[in-house]
Amino acid sequence: MLKTLHISNYALIDNLEAEFYPGFSVVTGETGAGKSIILGAFSLILGQRADAQVLTDKKRKCIIEAIFFVEKGFAADFFTFQGLDFDTTLILRREINPEGKSRSFINDTPASLAQLKELGDKLVDVHSQHQTRMINTMDFQMLAIDDYAGISDKVRKHAEEFAASNEIKNELVRLMDLEQKSKNEADFFNFLYNELEQSALKENEQPSLEQELEMLNNVELIKSTLTKTLYALNQEENNILQQLVNIQQQIASLSKFDISLEENSKRMQSLNIELKDIVSELEHTEGKIFFNPERLETVSQRLSEIYRLQQKHKVSSVKELIDIKNELDSKLQHIASLEGDIEKLKKKITSKENELQKSAEKISSARKAVFPEIEQKLVNMLQMLGIPNARIKIQCIQSGFMKENGLDEISFTFSANKGSELKEFERIASGGEQSRLMLAIKSLISRKKLLPTIIFDEIDSGVSGEIASKTGSIMKELSKDMQVIAITHLPQIAGKSDYHYQVFKTEDEKSTFTHMKVLTKEERIDVLATMLSGNKITDASIKTAKQLLH
C-alpha cells in the first residue's frame, strides 16, 4: 500500500507531503485546485514520461518520492530477475533536472524507466475517467477475463511464443528470398569455381614457369655460351684447367727456395679442384639444354591461362586466385545448405504452430469456464448500482488465425432494459452506464489480482444520489482487500471513506500553490456540506453531511 507521497517543484506544487493509510480514502477539491496535478506527479513514479515543463522553479530539480509498504515476497520474480534488493518498505523516486533529464530509483538503486513502470504496474492500478472508453475495446475485455481467470501469465507466455514463432517465420522468408537470389547467382558461381578448379593452380608455380619460359626462349644463346666456356676451360689445346695445373706445379717447385710459396701452391691446387667441379656442372647443364618447342608451347599456354585468370579476377598472384576459388566454394556450400536450413525452419514453425494451437485452446477453455461467473457477478453489481434489469452476455468466437492472445474474439454484450436486445457496450450503454460497468469490472478483477493499491480518478461521472452512495459502498467493500483511493466530486462517495483529503490552492503576490491535507471529522462535515450545497453552507447540508459520515 501507498504510505507516503512527497512532491517538490512540480507544476503548482512547491512542496507537498502526504501520508496515506489502509482502507478507503477519498481526495476532493474544487475544479482547478490541483487534483490532476497531484495524480500527474504520482504517475511519474509509476513510469510515465516527463519533461522540464513540469518544473515550477526552472533553476532546481523536481523530486517525486513514494514509499510503499508491501508484504514479504511481493514481486519476488521482478526483484530477482532485475537484480534489485527487496525490502518490505519500498521507495520509488523520480528526479527531473532543469534540462529535462530524468533519473529513477528503486530503493535508492538507479533504475530504468521500464523497470519503474513494470514495478509500478504491480503496485498500483490507476483508473481514470478517460479509461472508461477502454471498456468498449476487445483488448480490455480480454484482459479483464484473463485477469479474473488467473491466466494472465499463460497468455503472456503464449504471446512470447507467438512473437518467437513470427521471428522464425520472418527468418524463413529471409532465407527463401536469399535462396531465390542465390539460385540466380549459383550458375555463375559454379562456372567461376569450375574454371579455377580445372586450372589446378599451385601457389608457387608462376615464378618457376616464368623462369623456365625465359630459358626456353633463349636456349640457343645459353647453349652457345656454355659450349664456348667449356671449350676454353678444358677442351682447347692450351685450356685454362691445364694452364692452372702447370702454374701450380711451377709454384710448387719454387717452394724449396721460399717456404711461403708452398701455401700458395696448395691454394692453387684447391682452385684447380673447384674449377674442375664447375666444369663438371657446366657440362651437365649444357647436356640438358636443347630446343624443345613442345615444352615452350606448354609453358607459354600455362602462363597465358594464369595471366588471363588474374586479369579476369583483378588480382596479381596465384595465391589470390586460390583464395577466390575457396571463397566461391564456401558460397556454393552455403547456397547448398540453404535448402536444408529452410526445411528445418519449416519443421520448427509447424512444431511451434502446434504448440500455439494447444496453448490457445487451453486458454480459450479457461476463459469460457469463467464467463457465467463474470456475467452473474457483473449483473449483481450493476443491479446494486441502479440498473435493475441489467443483462450481460460474453460472446466468444474463434477467429481463423492465431493471435498473440490466442484464437478468441471476445465481445461483452449488454442490455439495461427488459426485452431489449443484447448489444455491444459502445452501441447501447450510456456514459453513466459505462462508468458503472467499468467500476463493476474493475472491482471484480481487482479482487482477483489483489494489487496493493487501486486509484479511481473521477470515474463516477453520470451518477448521483443513491447510485453514488452505492458506488461508494462498492469502493468501501473493495478496500477490505486492498488500499482504495478515489478522487471524486460526489459527497455520497466521500462520506463512505475512512480518510478524506482536501486539495486546495493558496496564492501570494507572484504565485499560486497547490496543497493537500487530511481532514478532521469536523473539517469533513464542512467540506461535505460545501459539496452538497455549494459555497453557502446551510443547516440542512450540515445535517446531511453528518448523516453521510455515519
VEXPADO-412449 format. One line per 10 residues: number of its first residue (from 0); their letters; for each residue x, y negated, z of C-alpha. Coordinates in steps of 0.25 Angstrom, whole numbers, m for minus. Example, Ala and Ser with C-alpha at 12.3 -4.5 7.8 and 13.67 -1.06 7.14 Angstrom:
0 = as = 49,18,31 ~ 55,4,29
end
This chain:
0 = mlktlhisny = 0,0,0 ~ 4,m14,m2 ~ 9,m20,11 ~ 15,m34,8 ~ 16,m43,m5 ~ 26,m54,m6 ~ 25,m64,m17 ~ 34,m76,m19 ~ 35,m87,m30 ~ 25,m81,m39
10 = alidnleaef = 15,m90,m47 ~ 7,m97,m36 ~ 13,m89,m25 ~ 25,m95,m18 ~ 26,m85,m7 ~ 15,m74,m3 ~ 16,m63,7 ~ 4,m54,9 ~ 3,m41,18 ~ m7,m30,14
20 = ypgfsvvtge = m14,m19,21 ~ m20,m5,19 ~ m35,m5,15 ~ m43,m15,7 ~ m38,m29,5 ~ m44,m40,m4 ~ m38,m52,m10 ~ m47,m64,m12 ~ m45,m79,m16 ~ m51,m90,m25
30 = tgagksiilg = m48,m89,m40 ~ m34,m94,m43 ~ m30,m92,m29 ~ m19,m83,m34 ~ m24,m68,m32 ~ m20,m64,m46 ~ m6,m71,m44 ~ m4,m62,m31 ~ m8,m50,m39 ~ 1,m54,m51
40 = afslilgqra = 13,m55,m42 ~ 9,m42,m36 ~ 9,m35,m49 ~ 23,m39,m51 ~ 27,m29,m40 ~ 19,m19,m48 ~ 28,m20,m60 ~ 21,m31,m68 ~ 30,m40,m77 ~ 32,m55,m73
50 = daqvltdkkr = 39,m67,m78 ~ 45,m80,m72 ~ 32,m88,m74 ~ 27,m82,m61 ~ 37,m89,m52 ~ 31,m101,m44 ~ 45,m107,m42 ~ 54,m105,m54 ~ 66,m106,m46 ~ 65,m94,m37
60 = kciieaiffv = 61,m79,m40 ~ 47,m73,m38 ~ 46,m61,m28 ~ 35,m51,m26 ~ 36,m40,m16 ~ 27,m30,m11 ~ 28,m20,0 ~ 20,m7,m1 ~ 18,4,10 ~ 18,18,3
70 = ekgfaadfft = 17,32,8 ~ 30,41,9 ~ 31,48,m5 ~ 24,37,m13 ~ 28,37,m27 ~ 39,47,m24 ~ 42,51,m38 ~ 43,36,m42 ~ 54,33,m32 ~ 61,46,m34
80 = fqgldfdttl = 61,44,m50 ~ 65,29,m49 ~ 76,32,m38 ~ 70,21,m29 ~ 70,22,m14 ~ 56,25,m7 ~ 50,18,5 ~ 36,18,11 ~ 38,3,11 ~ 39,0,m4
90 = ilrreinpeg = 44,m14,m8 ~ 41,m19,m22 ~ 48,m32,m26 ~ 48,m41,m39 ~ 57,m53,m41 ~ 55,m63,m53 ~ 66,m73,m55 ~ 64,m87,m61 ~ 69,m81,m75 ~ 58,m71,m75
100 = ksrsfindtp = 67,m59,m72 ~ 61,m49,m63 ~ 66,m39,m53 ~ 59,m28,m46 ~ 62,m20,m33 ~ 56,m7,m27 ~ 61,m6,m12 ~ 72,m16,m15 ~ 77,m8,m27 ~ 77,m14,m40
110 = aslaqlkelg = 66,m8,m49 ~ 62,m10,m63 ~ 48,m16,m67 ~ 44,m2,m72 ~ 47,4,m58 ~ 40,m7,m51 ~ 27,m4,m60 ~ 28,11,m58 ~ 28,10,m43 ~ 18,m2,m43
120 = dklvdvhsqh = 8,7,m50 ~ 10,18,m39 ~ 8,7,m28 ~ m4,m2,m33 ~ m15,m1,m43 ~ m19,m16,m47 ~ m32,m16,m53 ~ m36,m30,m59 ~ m49,m35,m66 ~ m43,m35,m80
130 = qtrmintmdf = m40,m20,m78 ~ m55,m17,m77 ~ m55,m17,m92 ~ m46,m5,m92 ~ m57,3,m87 ~ m62,4,m101 ~ m49,10,m107 ~ m47,25,m109 ~ m33,24,m103 ~ m38,18,m90
140 = qmlaiddyag = m50,28,m89 ~ m40,39,m92 ~ m30,35,m81 ~ m42,34,m71 ~ m46,48,m74 ~ m31,53,m73 ~ m29,46,m60 ~ m41,52,m54 ~ m38,65,m59 ~ m24,64,m54
150 = isdkvrkhae = m18,68,m67 ~ m10,55,m70 ~ 3,61,m68 ~ m1,72,m78 ~ m6,62,m88 ~ 7,54,m87 ~ 15,67,m89 ~ 6,70,m101 ~ 9,56,m106 ~ 24,58,m105
160 = efaasneikn = 23,71,m112 ~ 15,65,m123 ~ 25,54,m125 ~ 36,64,m125 ~ 28,72,m136 ~ 27,59,m144 ~ 42,57,m143 ~ 44,71,m149 ~ 35,68,m160 ~ 42,55,m163
170 = elvrlmdleq = 55,63,m163 ~ 49,73,m173 ~ 44,62,m182 ~ 58,56,m182 ~ 65,70,m185 ~ 55,73,m196 ~ 58,59,m202 ~ 73,62,m201 ~ 71,75,m207 ~ 64,69,m219
180 = kskneadffn = 75,59,m221 ~ 86,69,m219 ~ 80,79,m229 ~ 81,68,m239 ~ 96,66,m235 ~ 99,81,m233 ~ 101,84,m248 ~ 111,72,m249 ~ 118,76,m236 ~ 119,91,m241
190 = flyneleqsa = 125,86,m255 ~ 135,78,m248 ~ 139,89,m238 ~ 140,100,m248 ~ 149,91,m257 ~ 158,89,m245 ~ 157,103,m240 ~ 160,109,m254 ~ 172,100,m255 ~ 179,108,m244
200 = lkeneqpsle = 186,95,m239 ~ 198,97,m230 ~ 203,86,m221 ~ 217,85,m225 ~ 217,89,m239 ~ 216,75,m246 ~ 231,71,m243 ~ 236,85,m247 ~ 229,85,m260 ~ 233,70,m263
210 = qelemlnnve = 248,74,m261 ~ 246,87,m270 ~ 240,79,m281 ~ 251,69,m281 ~ 261,80,m282 ~ 253,87,m293 ~ 253,74,m301 ~ 268,72,m300 ~ 273,87,m302 ~ 282,84,m314
220 = likstltktl = 289,73,m306 ~ 291,81,m294 ~ 295,93,m301 ~ 306,86,m310 ~ 311,78,m298 ~ 313,91,m289 ~ 320,98,m301 ~ 330,87,m303 ~ 332,86,m288 ~ 335,101,m287
230 = yalnqeenni = 344,101,m299 ~ 352,90,m292 ~ 352,97,m279 ~ 356,111,m283 ~ 356,114,m298 ~ 365,105,m305 ~ 380,109,m306 ~ 385,99,m296 ~ 372,99,m288 ~ 370,91,m274
240 = lqqlvniqqq = 370,104,m266 ~ 383,109,m272 ~ 389,95,m270 ~ 385,95,m256 ~ 392,109,m254 ~ 405,104,m260 ~ 405,91,m252 ~ 402,99,m239 ~ 414,109,m242 ~ 423,97,m245
250 = iaslskfdis = 420,90,m231 ~ 421,104,m224 ~ 435,105,m230 ~ 439,92,m224 ~ 435,94,m210 ~ 448,101,m207 ~ 454,87,m209 ~ 443,80,m201 ~ 435,87,m191 ~ 423,77,m192
260 = leenskrmqs = 421,81,m207 ~ 416,95,m202 ~ 403,89,m197 ~ 401,82,m210 ~ 403,95,m217 ~ 393,102,m208 ~ 382,91,m210 ~ 384,92,m226 ~ 382,107,m224 ~ 369,105,m217
270 = lnielkdivs = 365,95,m229 ~ 368,106,m239 ~ 359,116,m231 ~ 348,105,m230 ~ 349,101,m245 ~ 348,116,m249 ~ 335,117,m241 ~ 330,105,m248 ~ 333,110,m262 ~ 326,123,m258
280 = elehtegkif = 313,116,m254 ~ 314,107,m267 ~ 316,120,m275 ~ 303,126,m268 ~ 295,113,m270 ~ 300,112,m285 ~ 296,126,m287 ~ 282,124,m283 ~ 279,111,m291 ~ 273,113,m304
290 = fnperletvs = 262,106,m312 ~ 248,112,m308 ~ 237,105,m316 ~ 226,114,m309 ~ 230,110,m295 ~ 231,96,m299 ~ 217,96,m304 ~ 212,103,m292 ~ 219,93,m282 ~ 214,81,m291
300 = qrlseiyrlq = 200,86,m291 ~ 200,89,m276 ~ 205,75,m272 ~ 195,69,m282 ~ 184,76,m275 ~ 189,71,m261 ~ 190,57,m267 ~ 176,58,m272 ~ 170,62,m259 ~ 178,52,m251
310 = qkhkvssvke = 173,41,m261 ~ 159,46,m260 ~ 158,46,m245 ~ 167,34,m244 ~ 178,40,m235 ~ 193,41,m237 ~ 197,55,m231 ~ 193,69,m232 ~ 190,69,m217 ~ 179,59,m219
320 = lidiknelds = 173,68,m229 ~ 173,80,m220 ~ 167,71,m209 ~ 156,67,m219 ~ 153,81,m222 ~ 152,85,m207 ~ 142,73,m205 ~ 134,78,m217 ~ 134,92,m211 ~ 129,86,m198
330 = klqhiasleg = 118,78,m205 ~ 113,91,m212 ~ 113,99,m200 ~ 105,88,m193 ~ 95,88,m204 ~ 94,103,m204 ~ 91,102,m189 ~ 80,92,m190 ~ 70,103,m195 ~ 73,111,m182
340 = dieklkkkit = 72,99,m173 ~ 59,95,m180 ~ 53,109,m177 ~ 58,109,m163 ~ 51,95,m161 ~ 38,101,m167 ~ 38,112,m158 ~ 41,103,m146 ~ 29,94,m150 ~ 20,106,m151
350 = skenelqksa = 24,110,m137 ~ 22,96,m132 ~ 9,95,m138 ~ 4,108,m132 ~ 9,103,m118 ~ 2,90,m120 ~ m11,97,m124 ~ m11,105,m112 ~ m8,93,m102 ~ m18,85,m109
360 = ekissarkav = m29,96,m108 ~ m25,97,m93 ~ m26,82,m91 ~ m40,82,m98 ~ m45,93,m89 ~ m40,85,m77 ~ m47,73,m82 ~ m60,79,m85 ~ m61,86,m71 ~ m62,73,m64
370 = fpeieqklvn = m72,66,m74 ~ m84,70,m65 ~ m78,65,m52 ~ m73,52,m58 ~ m87,50,m65 ~ m94,52,m52 ~ m85,44,m43 ~ m85,32,m52 ~ m101,33,m53 ~ m101,33,m38
380 = mlqmlgipna = m93,21,m36 ~ m100,13,m47 ~ m113,16,m41 ~ m107,11,m28 ~ m103,m1,m36 ~ m117,m5,m40 ~ m118,4,m53 ~ m128,14,m48 ~ m131,20,m62 ~ m117,21,m66
390 = rikiqciqsg = m113,33,m74 ~ m99,37,m79 ~ m94,48,m88 ~ m80,50,m92 ~ m79,54,m107 ~ m67,62,m111 ~ m64,67,m125 ~ m51,73,m130 ~ m44,66,m142 ~ m38,74,m153
400 = fmkengldei = m24,69,m150 ~ m14,69,m138 ~ m12,56,m130 ~ m3,52,m118 ~ m15,55,m108 ~ m20,67,m115 ~ m31,70,m124 ~ m43,64,m117 ~ m51,51,m122 ~ m57,46,m109
410 = sftfsankgs = m69,37,m108 ~ m77,32,m96 ~ m92,30,m99 ~ m101,22,m90 ~ m115,18,m88 ~ m121,9,m78 ~ m136,11,m81 ~ m145,23,m81 ~ m148,28,m95 ~ m136,20,m101
420 = elkeferias = m127,27,m110 ~ m113,30,m105 ~ m103,21,m112 ~ m88,17,m111 ~ m85,8,m100 ~ m82,m4,m109 ~ m94,m3,m117 ~ m104,m3,m105 ~ m98,m7,m92 ~ m99,m22,m88
430 = ggeqsrlmla = m88,m29,m81 ~ m93,m27,m67 ~ m95,m12,m70 ~ m81,m11,m76 ~ m76,m17,m63 ~ m83,m7,m55 ~ m79,4,m64 ~ m65,0,m62 ~ m66,m1,m47 ~ m72,13,m47
440 = ikslisrkkl = m61,19,m55 ~ m50,12,m48 ~ m56,17,m35 ~ m57,31,m40 ~ m43,33,m46 ~ m36,24,m35 ~ m41,34,m24 ~ m35,45,m33 ~ m21,38,m35 ~ m20,33,m21
450 = lptiifdeid = m12,21,m25 ~ m7,13,m12 ~ m14,0,m17 ~ m25,m4,m27 ~ m27,m19,m30 ~ m41,m23,m36 ~ m39,m37,m43 ~ m53,m43,m44 ~ m59,m30,m51 ~ m73,m34,m44
460 = sgvsgeiask = m77,m43,m55 ~ m92,m41,m59 ~ m96,m36,m45 ~ m102,m43,m33 ~ m111,m41,m21 ~ m114,m27,m17 ~ m105,m21,m28 ~ m94,m30,m24 ~ m95,m24,m10 ~ m95,m10,m15
470 = tgsimkelsk = m83,m13,m23 ~ m76,m18,m11 ~ m81,m5,m4 ~ m74,4,m14 ~ m61,m4,m13 ~ m62,m3,2 ~ m65,12,1 ~ m53,13,m9 ~ m44,6,1 ~ m45,18,11
480 = dmqviaithl = m36,26,1 ~ m27,14,m3 ~ m24,m1,m1 ~ m34,m9,m9 ~ m32,m24,m13 ~ m43,m31,m20 ~ m42,m45,m26 ~ m57,m49,m26 ~ m66,m61,m26 ~ m78,m53,m20
490 = pqiagksdyh = m81,m55,m5 ~ m88,m42,m5 ~ m75,m35,m8 ~ m66,m44,0 ~ m75,m41,12 ~ m72,m26,11 ~ m57,m27,12 ~ m49,m25,24 ~ m40,m36,21 ~ m43,m49,14
500 = yqvfktedek = m32,m58,7 ~ m35,m72,2 ~ m27,m79,m9 ~ m27,m94,m9 ~ m19,m106,m14 ~ m12,m117,m8 ~ m7,m130,m14 ~ 4,m140,m11 ~ 7,m153,m19 ~ 14,m145,m30
510 = stfthmkvlt = 10,m130,m30 ~ m1,m120,m28 ~ 2,m107,m20 ~ m6,m94,m18 ~ m7,m87,m5 ~ m13,m75,1 ~ m17,m71,15 ~ m25,m60,22 ~ m37,m66,29 ~ m42,m64,43
520 = keeridvlat = m56,m60,45 ~ m61,m74,47 ~ m54,m78,35 ~ m60,m67,27 ~ m74,m71,31 ~ m71,m85,26 ~ m65,m80,13 ~ m77,m70,10 ~ m87,m81,14 ~ m80,m90,3
530 = mlsgnkitda = m80,m79,m7 ~ m95,m77,m4 ~ m100,m92,m5 ~ m89,m100,m11 ~ m81,m111,m5 ~ m92,m115,5 ~ m93,m104,16 ~ m107,m102,21 ~ m112,m95,33 ~ m119,m85,24
540 = siktakqllh = m106,m82,17 ~ m98,m81,30 ~ m109,m71,35 ~ m108,m63,22 ~ m92,m63,23 ~ m93,m57,37 ~ m102,m46,32 ~ m93,m43,21 ~ m82,m40,31 ~ m90,m30,39
end
